[in-house]
Amino acid sequence: MVEGRVVRVGDRRLGSRRLAALLVGAVGERPGYRALAHGVRTLVLDGRVPLHTRLPAERELASALAVSRATVTAAYDVLREGGFAHSRRGAGTWTELPEGQRPAAVAAFPVGDDVLDLAVAAPGAPERELAAALGAAAAMLPEHAPTAGYHPYGIPQLRAAVADRFTRRGLPTLPDQILITTGAQHALSLTLSLLGGPGDRVLVENPSYPNALDAIRNAGLRPVPVPVTEDGWDSGLVESSLRQAAPRMAYLVPDFQNPTGNLMPPEQRVRVLETARATGAWLLIDETVADIALDGPPPAPFASLAPHGVGEQVVTVGSLSKTHWGGLRIGWVRAGTRLITELAMARVPGDMATPVIEQLVALHLLREMDQVLGERLPMLRERRDALAASLARHVPQWRWRTPPGGLSLWVDLGRPIASALARAASARGVRIEGGSRFGADPGTHEHRLRIPYTLPPAALELAAQRLAATLAGDLRAPADEARGRRWVA
């Protein structure tokens, strides 16, 4: 239930002027009916028009496009015949996907030593720094060993260190505004369960981080997708969705967005914050990759731009998984002190507290973070460029924009074959997920792959070779190879 009523499929609507503007950009002025149908289909597969969205009436769209109504009627017929639209007499026409378009799983986790794993966008651990941190943690452990070891808020030293880093990045923060969690995914799930209830709406980017989308669905929340394209976010669409859909909260990745790599400009951030103040929506900001800035300085925290009185509506999650190591399950929430207390109380029935020894390791790593990033960022920049060069050599028909930060390329394959390519690539020793895994609407983004650049250059070159060989061969894979739980990071 949302505001006393049931949310139905047909609640999503697309105005004729908005659709006409999208179509003109996709197929040009005054399209024929087949070009018009192809344009709508492309927008659906690309996630720019969500599934189950009510399309404009034929007469309205014809007027907006300056074409005949018969052209629109014929285009809608083509969409229905292809399975990309569904109509009900007297109720309208909605976007849909054909049977069999939904993606299948690629491979079970874990993978073998001979498999190049491109489904996980996270680097390996900095071994020297990690070893030093383990030694430092062991030396600090005696002062904690006499205690019970349960710290639902996190140990005070680590809370202070995380707060200090926020402050140095431009967002004054007290230790009481920090909750230490068992990774960013735990922080996200905990916040969703506390702030939302079954049936509440959550505005999400499309595409977005799959594990976050899964957490939203598992909490019984309803995603309200807004597209993120190569050009970034549409401020007007984000604002109108916040006002019209009235979501309980919005989950955003403004810093090197996963998977597109886009960086939200400061003026857009301010507009989102102002709209959130007007609508009362919580903003759940994922800053997990905010420090992976490869072509400029890292952005200031999103909440640092909040007008007076709006900061309490912003909840920021982060972790050490992308900057250091995913095997160190340390994350955090930055929010108002009252919400931090409620989150700490809510976590106890689930996991009691984050392990002390891991928090002590994280404390040392956080104190040396600038040094670690000083070594890691040039390495990731080199790997990003190496991946781009390898793809250009072996699959020159693919296209992408070089992201200013983050950990992956969002590659346009030129045709909707991503799931088939990913399944077939597993037989050649490459584990990768098709773009539809990142769609708020399953089955969209079938012309995209997210390809991380976290492996060494030689491994990325080999992966590009194997993907090219897969593309040149039979994209069909045996059914048993397509089974398994899909797992990405």
C-alpha positions in Angstrom: 0.0 0.0 0.0 1.2 3.5 -0.8 -0.8 6.5 0.7 -3.8 4.2 1.2 -4.1 2.6 -2.2 -2.7 -0.4 -4.0 0.1 0.3 -6.5 -0.8 -1.1 -9.9 1.1 -1.8 -13.0 -0.7 1.0 -14.9 0.4 3.7 -12.4 3.4 4.5 -14.6 2.4 6.9 -17.3 4.4 8.6 -20.1 3.2 11.8 -21.6 3.1 12.3 -25.3 5.5 15.3 -25.3 8.0 13.4 -23.2 7.9 10.3 -25.4 8.0 12.4 -28.6 11.2 14.1 -27.3 12.8 10.7 -26.6 11.8 9.3 -30.0 13.0 12.3 -32.0 16.4 11.7 -30.4 16.3 8.0 -31.3 14.7 7.9 -34.8 14.6 11.5 -36.1 11.8 13.7 -37.2 8.5 12.4 -38.6 9.3 8.6 -38.4 7.4 6.0 -40.3 5.5 3.4 -38.3 8.3 0.8 -38.4 10.9 3.3 -37.3 8.5 4.5 -34.6 8.0 1.0 -33.3 11.7 0.4 -33.4 12.3 3.6 -31.5 9.9 2.6 -28.7 11.4 -0.9 -28.5 14.9 0.6 -28.2 13.9 2.9 -25.4 12.3 0.0 -23.5 15.4 -2.2 -24.0 17.7 0.7 -23.0 15.7 1.3 -19.8 14.8 4.9 -20.8 11.1 3.9 -20.8 10.3 1.5 -17.9 8.3 -1.7 -18.3 4.6 -1.5 -17.6 4.5 2.2 -18.4 1.2 3.4 -20.0 2.0 4.8 -23.4 0.2 8.0 -24.7 -3.0 7.6 -26.6 -2.6 7.3 -30.3 -4.1 10.6 -31.2 -1.9 12.5 -28.6 1.3 10.9 -29.7 0.5 11.5 -33.4 -0.1 15.2 -32.6 3.2 15.4 -30.6 5.2 13.8 -33.4 3.3 15.6 -36.2 2.5 12.3 -37.9 -0.8 10.7 -38.8 -2.8 8.7 -36.2 -2.6 5.7 -38.6 1.2 5.8 -38.3 1.0 5.5 -34.5 -1.7 2.9 -34.7 0.4 0.7 -37.0 3.5 1.2 -34.7 1.6 0.1 -31.7 0.4 -3.0 -33.7 4.0 -3.8 -34.5 4.9 -3.5 -30.8 2.1 -5.7 -29.7 2.9 -8.3 -32.3 6.6 -8.3 -31.2 5.6 -8.6 -27.5 6.9 -5.2 -26.6 3.4 -3.8 -25.8 0.1 -5.0 -24.3 -3.3 -3.4 -24.7 -6.6 -3.7 -22.9 -9.7 -2.3 -24.5 -10.7 1.0 -22.9 -7.6 1.0 -20.6 -4.7 1.8 -22.9 -1.4 0.3 -24.0 1.6 -0.6 -21.8 5.2 -1.4 -22.5 6.1 -5.1 -22.0 8.8 -7.6 -22.9 8.3 -10.7 -25.1 8.3 -14.1 -23.5 11.8 -15.4 -23.3 13.4 -12.0 -23.1 14.0 -12.2 -19.4 17.6 -12.9 -18.6 18.9 -16.2 -17.3 21.6 -16.9 -14.7 25.1 -17.1 -16.0 27.2 -19.1 -13.6 27.2 -20.3 -10.0 29.6 -18.6 -7.5 32.4 -19.3 -6.8 34.4 -19.7 -10.0 37.5 -21.8 -10.8 41.1 -20.6 -10.9 41.1 -20.8 -14.7 38.1 -18.5 -15.0 38.4 -14.7 -15.6 35.9 -13.2 -13.3 34.4 -10.0 -14.7 31.2 -10.2 -12.7 32.9 -8.7 -9.7 33.9 -5.0 -9.9 36.2 -5.0 -6.9 40.0 -5.1 -6.7 42.1 -7.5 -4.7 43.6 -6.5 -1.3 46.6 -4.2 -1.0 48.7 -7.0 0.5 51.5 -4.9 2.2 49.0 -2.5 3.8 46.7 -5.3 4.8 49.5 -7.2 6.5 50.6 -4.1 8.4 47.0 -3.4 9.4 46.6 -7.0 10.8 49.8 -6.5 12.8 48.5 -3.1 14.2 45.1 -4.7 15.0 46.8 -7.5 16.9 48.7 -5.0 19.0 45.5 -3.1 19.8 43.5 -6.2 20.6 44.5 -6.6 24.3 42.8 -3.4 25.3 39.5 -4.7 23.8 39.8 -8.4 24.9 38.7 -7.9 28.5 35.3 -6.5 27.3 32.4 -8.4 26.0 33.2 -7.2 22.5 29.7 -6.3 21.4 29.6 -2.8 19.9 26.3 -2.3 18.0 27.3 1.2 17.0 30.9 0.2 16.2 34.0 0.7 18.3 34.5 4.4 19.2 37.9 4.8 17.5 36.6 3.6 14.1 33.4 5.8 14.4 35.6 8.8 15.1 37.9 7.9 12.2 35.1 7.6 9.7 33.5 10.9 11.0 36.9 12.6 10.6 37.2 11.5 7.0 33.7 12.9 6.2 34.7 16.2 7.9 37.9 16.4 5.9 35.9 15.8 2.7 33.7 18.8 3.4 30.9 17.4 5.5 31.3 18.2 9.3 30.4 14.9 11.1 30.4 13.8 14.7 31.2 10.2 15.7 27.6 9.9 17.0 26.4 10.3 13.4 28.3 7.1 12.3 27.2 3.5 12.6 29.7 0.8 11.6 28.1 -2.1 9.7 29.2 -5.4 8.2 29.8 -4.0 4.7 27.8 -1.4 2.7 25.2 -4.0 1.6 24.4 -4.5 5.3 24.1 -0.8 5.8 21.8 -0.5 2.8 19.5 -3.4 3.8 19.3 -2.2 7.4 18.4 1.4 6.3 15.8 0.1 3.8 14.1 -2.1 6.4 14.0 0.7 8.9 12.8 3.6 6.7 10.5 1.6 4.4 7.7 -0.8 4.6 6.1 -3.3 2.2 4.5 -1.5 -0.7 6.4 1.8 -0.2 8.0 3.2 -3.3 11.7 3.7 -3.8 13.1 5.8 -6.6 16.0 4.0 -8.3 18.3 4.7 -11.1 18.0 2.5 -14.2 20.5 0.8 -14.6 21.7 0.5 -11.0 23.6 -1.7 -8.6 22.0 -5.2 -8.8 22.4 -6.1 -5.1 20.8 -2.9 -4.1 17.8 -3.5 -6.4 17.5 -7.0 -4.9 17.6 -5.6 -1.4 14.8 -3.2 -2.3 12.6 -6.0 -3.7 13.4 -8.3 -0.9 12.2 -5.7 1.6 8.8 -5.6 -0.3 9.5 -2.1 -1.6 8.5 -1.0 -5.1 11.2 0.4 -7.4 10.3 3.5 -9.4 13.0 3.6 -12.1 14.4 6.8 -13.7 16.9 6.4 -16.5 20.6 7.1 -16.3 22.0 7.4 -19.9 25.5 8.1 -21.2 24.6 11.8 -20.8 23.8 11.2 -17.1 20.6 12.0 -15.1 17.6 13.9 -16.4 17.0 16.4 -13.6 13.5 17.2 -14.7 12.5 13.5 -14.8 14.1 12.8 -11.3 12.3 15.8 -9.9 8.9 15.0 -11.5 9.2 11.3 -10.3 9.9 12.5 -6.7 6.9 14.7 -6.8 4.4 12.6 -8.8 5.3 9.0 -7.6 5.8 10.3 -4.0 8.4 7.6 -3.1 9.3 7.0 0.5 13.0 7.3 -0.4 15.4 7.5 -3.3 18.4 5.3 -3.7 21.1 7.1 -5.8 24.7 6.5 -6.7 25.8 10.0 -7.7 29.6 9.3 -7.6 30.8 7.2 -10.6 27.4 5.5 -10.8 27.4 1.8 -11.0 27.4 0.6 -13.8 27.5 3.7 -16.0 30.4 5.5 -14.3 28.6 8.9 -14.5 29.3 11.6 -12.0 26.4 13.8 -11.0 27.2 17.5 -11.4 26.8 19.7 -8.2 23.9 21.7 -9.7 21.9 18.5 -10.2 22.7 17.4 -6.7 21.3 20.7 -5.3 18.1 20.3 -7.3 17.6 16.8 -6.0 18.1 17.9 -2.5 15.7 20.8 -2.9 13.0 18.5 -4.3 13.6 16.0 -1.5 13.0 18.8 1.0 9.7 19.7 -0.8 8.5 16.2 -1.0 9.8 14.8 2.3 11.6 11.9 0.6 14.6 10.3 2.2 17.7 10.2 0.1 19.8 7.1 0.4 23.2 7.9 -1.1 25.6 5.2 -1.9 29.2 6.5 -1.8 30.9 3.1 -2.0 33.1 4.2 -5.0 33.2 7.9 -4.4 37.0 7.7 -3.7 37.8 6.0 -7.0 38.3 9.3 -8.8 40.6 8.6 -11.8 40.4 11.9 -13.8 40.2 14.6 -11.2 39.6 15.2 -7.5 37.1 13.1 -5.6 33.6 14.7 -5.2 32.5 16.2 -1.9 29.9 14.2 0.0 26.4 14.6 -1.5 25.0 15.7 1.9 27.5 18.6 2.0 25.4 20.5 -0.5 22.2 20.1 1.5 20.4 23.3 2.2 19.7 24.0 5.9 17.2 21.6 7.3 17.6 18.9 4.5 20.7 17.2 5.8 18.7 15.0 8.2 16.9 13.5 5.2 20.2 12.3 3.7 21.5 8.9 4.7 25.0 8.1 3.3 26.4 4.6 3.1 30.0 3.6 2.3 32.6 0.9 2.9 36.2 -0.2 2.3 35.2 -2.9 -0.2 36.1 -1.0 -3.3 39.0 1.1 -2.1 40.6 -1.8 -0.2 39.2 -5.3 -0.1 35.7 -6.8 -0.3 36.9 -9.6 2.1 37.1 -7.0 4.8 33.4 -6.6 5.6 33.5 -3.1 7.0 30.9 -0.5 6.0 29.1 2.5 7.6 26.1 4.7 7.7 26.3 8.5 8.1 23.0 10.0 9.2 21.4 12.1 12.0 22.1 10.9 15.6 18.5 9.8 16.2 18.4 7.7 13.1 21.8 6.2 14.0 20.4 5.1 17.3 17.3 3.5 15.7 19.5 1.7 13.2 21.7 0.4 16.0 18.7 -0.9 17.8 17.3 -2.5 14.6 20.5 -4.4 13.8 20.9 -6.2 17.1 18.3 -9.0 16.4 20.1 -9.6 13.1 23.9 -9.5 13.7 24.5 -7.9 17.1 27.7 -6.1 16.0 30.6 -6.0 13.5 33.6 -8.1 14.6 36.1 -6.1 16.7 39.2 -7.5 15.1 38.0 -6.4 11.6 37.1 -3.0 12.9 40.7 -2.6 14.2 42.1 -3.6 10.9 39.8 -1.1 9.2 40.9 1.6 11.7 44.5 1.2 10.6 43.6 1.1 6.9 41.4 4.2 7.2 44.2 6.2 8.8 46.5 5.2 5.9 43.8 5.7 3.3 45.4 8.5 1.4 48.6 6.5 1.0 46.6 3.4 -0.3 44.7 5.5 -2.8 47.9 7.2 -3.9 49.0 3.7 -5.1 45.7 2.2 -6.2 44.3 5.0 -8.3 47.2 5.1 -10.8 46.9 1.3 -11.0 43.2 1.4 -11.8 43.7 4.2 -14.3 46.3 2.0 -16.1 43.9 -0.9 -16.1 41.0 1.1 -17.3 43.1 2.3 -20.3 44.4 -1.2 -20.9 40.9 -2.6 -21.0 39.8 0.1 -23.4 42.8 -0.6 -25.7 42.1 -4.4 -25.6 38.5 -4.0 -26.5 39.3 -1.5 -29.3 41.7 -4.1 -30.8 39.4 -7.2 -30.5 35.9 -5.9 -30.7 36.2 -2.5 -32.4 32.4 -2.4 -33.1 31.6 -2.0 -29.4 31.3 1.5 -28.0 31.6 3.1 -24.5 32.4 6.4 -22.8 35.5 6.5 -20.6 34.2 7.1 -17.1 36.0 9.7 -14.9 36.1 7.2 -12.0 34.7 4.0 -10.7 35.7 0.4 -11.6 34.1 -0.6 -14.9 33.1 0.3 -18.5 29.5 0.3 -19.5 29.8 -1.1 -23.0 27.3 -0.8 -25.9 27.3 -4.0 -27.9 25.2 -2.5 -30.7 22.5 -5.2 -30.5 20.6 -7.0 -27.8 22.8 -10.1 -27.3 24.3 -9.5 -23.8 22.7 -12.4 -21.9 23.4 -14.9 -24.8 27.0 -13.6 -25.0 27.5 -13.9 -21.2 26.2 -17.5 -21.2 28.4 -18.5 -24.1 31.4 -16.8 -22.7 31.3 -18.9 -19.5 32.2 -21.9 -21.7 35.4 -20.0 -22.7 36.4 -19.2 -19.2 34.9 -15.7 -18.8 32.4 -15.0 -16.1 30.4 -11.8 -16.9 26.9 -10.5 -16.5 24.7 -9.1 -19.2 23.4 -5.5 -18.8 19.9 -6.7 -17.9 21.2 -7.8 -14.5 21.6 -4.1 -13.8 18.2 -3.1 -15.0 15.5 -2.0 -12.6 13.2 -3.8 -15.1 14.6 -7.3 -15.8 15.2 -7.9 -19.5 16.2 -4.3 -20.3 19.8 -3.2 -21.2 20.3 -6.3 -23.3 22.7 -4.4 -25.6 25.1 -3.7 -22.7 27.9 -5.3 -20.7 29.5 -4.0 -17.5 33.2 -4.9 -17.8 35.3 -4.1 -14.8 38.9 -3.1 -15.1 40.0 -4.5 -11.7 42.1 -7.4 -13.1 45.7 -7.0 -14.3 46.2 -5.8 -17.9 47.3 -9.2 -19.2 44.1 -10.8 -17.8 42.0 -8.0 -19.4 43.7 -8.6 -22.7 42.9 -12.3 -22.5 39.3 -11.6 -21.5 38.9 -9.3 -24.5 40.3 -12.1 -26.8 37.9 -14.7 -25.3 34.9 -12.3 -25.6 35.8 -11.6 -29.2 36.1 -15.4 -29.9 32.7 -15.9 -28.2 31.1 -13.2 -30.3 32.4 -14.8 -33.5 31.1 -18.3 -32.5 27.8 -19.8 -31.4 26.2 -17.7 -28.7 24.0 -20.5 -27.5 25.1 -22.3 -24.4 24.0 -25.6 -23.0 21.1 -25.3 -20.5 23.1 -26.6 -17.5 25.8 -23.9 -18.1 23.1 -21.2 -17.9 21.9 -22.4 -14.5 23.1 -21.1 -11.1 22.6 -18.1 -8.9 23.6 -14.8 -10.3 26.0 -13.0 -8.1 27.7 -9.7 -8.8 29.5 -7.0 -6.8 
